[in-house]
Amino acid sequence: MLNEQNSTHDHHEEITLELHKEELQVSKKIIETAQVNVYKKTYTEEKQIMVPVTHEELIIEKKIVNPESNADPKIETIRIPLSEEHIEVTKRPIILEDVEIYKQKIEEHIQVNETLKEEKINIDTVGDIRVIDDNQT
């Protein structure tokens, strides 16, 4: 940008030339890169096991004690309870494993390469002109 100023004190023409340079300004933003669905799924399995069971059977054996006796046989009733085992199947849940699910932040360093511009003043002269540079060290 050129600014022309006439100074009342110096009476000579002054031109201002702005020099610019680029600086790196790094910022970060969080973006969603993935979505994870975690769920439990139940699988079924047919299980067959052999279970031994017992039951009672009633056996009646007749023994003739006195075969020649003509006694009036009395009818006598005896009750004998019989039993058997029945299978009862129950299912109970057990914990196989605990699964922990969490997020962990990992920091890594990524190199960013960028070309920056900087303006510098160059003076080209034609003819016999004396240039005084105030910024020479």
C-alpha positions as CSV (number, residue, x, y, z in Angstrom):
1,M,0.0,0.0,0.0
2,L,1.4,3.4,-0.9
3,N,0.7,6.4,1.2
4,E,1.9,9.8,0.0
5,Q,2.4,12.4,2.7
6,N,3.7,15.9,2.4
7,S,5.4,16.8,5.6
8,T,5.2,20.5,6.4
9,H,8.4,20.3,8.3
10,D,10.7,18.6,5.7
11,H,9.2,19.8,2.5
12,H,10.0,16.6,0.7
13,E,7.8,13.8,-0.6
14,E,7.6,10.6,1.6
15,I,6.2,7.3,0.4
16,T,5.4,4.5,2.9
17,L,5.6,0.9,1.6
18,E,4.2,-1.8,3.9
19,L,6.1,-5.1,4.0
20,H,4.2,-8.2,5.0
21,K,5.1,-11.7,6.1
22,E,3.1,-14.8,6.8
23,E,3.1,-16.5,10.2
24,L,1.9,-20.0,10.9
25,Q,-1.1,-20.1,13.1
26,V,-2.0,-23.7,14.1
27,S,-5.4,-24.6,15.4
28,K,-7.1,-27.9,16.0
29,K,-10.7,-29.1,15.9
30,I,-12.2,-32.4,16.9
31,I,-14.1,-34.3,14.2
32,E,-15.9,-37.6,14.5
33,T,-13.8,-40.2,12.6
34,A,-15.7,-43.4,13.6
35,Q,-18.6,-44.7,15.5
36,V,-18.5,-48.0,17.4
37,N,-21.5,-50.0,18.3
38,V,-21.0,-52.5,21.2
39,Y,-23.7,-55.0,21.9
40,K,-24.2,-58.4,23.4
41,K,-25.5,-61.2,21.3
42,T,-27.0,-64.5,22.6
43,Y,-26.2,-67.8,20.9
44,T,-28.1,-71.0,21.7
45,E,-26.7,-74.4,22.0
46,E,-28.5,-77.7,22.4
47,K,-27.0,-79.6,25.3
48,Q,-27.6,-83.3,26.0
49,I,-26.5,-85.0,29.1
50,M,-27.2,-88.5,30.5
51,V,-28.7,-88.5,34.0
52,P,-29.0,-91.8,35.9
53,V,-32.4,-92.1,37.6
54,T,-33.8,-94.7,39.9
55,H,-37.2,-96.1,40.5
56,E,-38.7,-98.8,42.7
57,E,-40.5,-101.8,41.5
58,L,-42.6,-104.1,43.7
59,I,-41.7,-107.7,43.7
60,I,-44.1,-110.3,45.3
61,E,-42.8,-113.7,46.0
62,K,-45.1,-116.4,47.2
63,K,-43.8,-119.1,49.5
64,I,-46.0,-121.9,50.5
65,V,-45.3,-122.6,54.1
66,N,-47.7,-125.5,54.8
67,P,-49.1,-126.9,51.6
68,E,-51.4,-129.4,53.4
69,S,-53.2,-126.8,55.5
70,N,-56.7,-126.2,54.4
71,A,-57.1,-123.1,56.5
72,D,-59.3,-120.4,55.3
73,P,-57.0,-117.9,53.7
74,K,-57.5,-114.4,55.1
75,I,-57.3,-111.5,52.7
76,E,-54.7,-109.2,54.0
77,T,-53.8,-105.9,52.3
78,I,-50.5,-104.4,52.7
79,R,-49.7,-101.0,51.1
80,I,-46.1,-100.4,50.0
81,P,-45.3,-97.0,48.6
82,L,-43.1,-96.9,45.5
83,S,-41.0,-94.0,44.4
84,E,-38.9,-92.9,41.5
85,E,-36.6,-90.0,40.7
86,H,-37.8,-87.3,38.4
87,I,-35.4,-85.0,36.6
88,E,-35.7,-81.3,37.3
89,V,-33.7,-79.0,35.0
90,T,-32.9,-75.5,36.2
91,K,-30.7,-73.0,34.5
92,R,-28.7,-70.4,36.3
93,P,-26.7,-67.6,34.8
94,I,-23.0,-67.3,35.6
95,I,-20.6,-64.5,34.7
96,L,-18.2,-65.6,32.0
97,E,-16.1,-62.4,31.9
98,D,-16.2,-58.7,32.6
99,V,-15.6,-56.6,29.5
100,E,-14.4,-53.0,30.1
101,I,-15.1,-50.5,27.4
102,Y,-13.4,-47.1,27.5
103,K,-11.8,-44.5,25.3
104,Q,-8.2,-43.6,25.6
105,K,-6.5,-40.5,24.2
106,I,-3.2,-41.0,22.5
107,E,-1.0,-38.0,21.8
108,E,1.2,-38.1,18.8
109,H,3.2,-35.5,17.1
110,I,2.5,-34.7,13.4
111,Q,4.9,-32.6,11.4
112,V,3.2,-29.9,9.4
113,N,5.2,-28.4,6.5
114,E,4.1,-25.1,5.0
115,T,5.8,-22.4,2.9
116,L,5.6,-18.9,4.3
117,K,6.1,-15.7,2.4
118,E,8.0,-12.6,3.6
119,E,8.3,-9.4,1.7
120,K,11.7,-7.6,1.8
121,I,12.6,-4.3,0.2
122,N,14.9,-4.2,-2.8
123,I,16.2,-1.0,-4.2
124,D,17.3,-0.8,-7.9
125,T,18.8,2.5,-9.0
126,V,19.4,3.9,-12.4
127,G,21.9,6.7,-12.7
128,D,24.0,8.4,-10.1
129,I,21.7,8.3,-7.1
130,R,22.8,8.2,-3.5
131,V,20.6,5.9,-1.3
132,I,20.7,6.2,2.4
133,D,19.4,3.1,4.2
134,D,18.6,3.8,7.8
135,N,18.2,0.0,8.6
136,Q,21.7,-1.1,7.7
137,T,23.6,-2.5,10.6
